[in-house]
Amino acid sequence: VDEMSWDDLNDDNYDWPTPAQVKEHRDKTRAIIERFIRECDFSLPIDWNSPLWIILMGIEHERIHLETSSILIRELPLKMVKQHSVWGSICRESGDAPANELIPVEGGMVELGKSKSNPIYGWDLEYGYSAQEVKSFNASKFLVSNQEFLGFVEAGGYETESFWTAEGWSWIEFSQAKHPTYWLKREDGFGFRTMLEEIEMPWDWPVEINYLEAKAFCNWKSAETGRHLRMPTEAEWHRLRDPVDTDQPYWDSAPGNINLEDEMSPCPVDRHQFYDGFYDVIGNVWQWTETPVDGFDGYETHPTYDDFSAPTFDGKHNLFKGGCWISTGNYAIKDARYAFRRHFFQYSGFRYVEAEPLPVIETSVYETDQMVSRYIDFHYGESELGVQNFPVACIVEVAKILTGKSTQRALDIGCGTARSSFELAKIFDHVDGVDFSARLIEAPTNLRKTG
């Protein structure tokens, strides 16, 4: 779902199991989990360290699979999907979109993050603390509709490089996109692809695009209006969200198009009003933000799922907030922090704000592509300037003191891309190489599999 880049999907990289193998594995796993739930001793409250926390983690992850699977179905050819009585009950209401306008939002201090004592399940990146002073800004009354986005398309937005970031234009050159992915070009205009069918274009529904497209729209709209427009930051989104005094699971009914409580699709942007004239503060579609995801102060990786969050702290994943029509459970709560690569499609749209330009955001990037490449070159590249390969030289020295000693097992701690582990394997019967970085470990793992 979250591939490394938009151009790395290649069938040669995958050895898919058969459906029968998948089902056999699933059935065995289900039996183990059901037995565990029945027989495990536990006490309330269930906290981060409880065995039952892992069960909650699995349930919440299945909620994620529900949403992402619907996106994958949406990307299949129509001939490969069938209508269904539940999922076919999409919104049938559509018309001209309302004119958007900017509404003032008062600034103030925003406190983000939650404590371990919070009774609602959370993923590790939700915990910790951050306090930010947000200056007053203006925010669009509605999410950007298909009709409002049409102005960008008709103005040649997809052909004008100046509106796009460098990353965005690279995506345009690769994808050759001319309009949003779920718009269907017809002789007489545009149709629209939902999960299971093609319908007439719902102009008053929120546009569904990736971050790169949303950013280009904001740059175009800024040039058209002479105002500095962009997407909100995570903290600015919380200034919009904080006046909504209810949250999942405490509401009697959802305040917006969320939690599968409305129709099985987005709906018009002027259906769900919240306060002060704002619509769709939560729900309908996710709302992209300008904030690359990172951990709050006090962030701690959960050991059971240590690569859920940390690999996204790379400056390449932006947060989106607010949930969408199919977001349930943790997806729907105020504290939820989900991030995807900027070219990624979910049920994601945006609203724009008029606010000060953003400072350069620093992220805690440990595993940049350049750094990984340097490690690989350092471990496996040619010697330079007459300097011997360092991992190899280390193991040559180790070998000198092993005469008459056991060579059954070796442990290489902080192995990086693991050249020393492979050199140890020439001497020892079994070698374990470990490293903090999943990105670094990926290189020797591939070498072990493919040579």
Buried (B, 14 or more C-beta within 10 A) or exposed (E): EEEEEBEEEEEEEEEEEEEEEEEEEEEEEEEEEEEEEEEEEEEEEBEBEBEBBBBBBEEBBEBBEBBBBBBEEBEEEEEEBEEEEEBBEBBEEBEEBBEBEBEEBEBEEBEBBBEEEBEBBBBBBBBBEBEBEBEEBBBBBBBBBBBBBBBBBEBEBBEBEEBBBEBBBBBBEEBEBEBBBBBBEEEEEBBBBBBBBEBEBBBBBBBBBBBBBBBBBBBBBBBEEEEEBBBBBBBBBBBBBEEBEEBBEEBEEBBBBBBBBBBBBBBBBBBBBBEBEBBBBBBBBBBBBBBBBBBBEEBEBBEEBEEBBBBBBBBBBBBBBBBBBBBBBBBBBBBBBBBBBBBBBBBBBBBBBBBEEEEEEEBEBBBEEEBBEEBBEBBBEEEEEEEEBEBBEBBEEBBEEEEEEEEEEBEBEEBBBBBBBBBBBEEBEEBEBEBEBEBBBBBBBEBEEEE
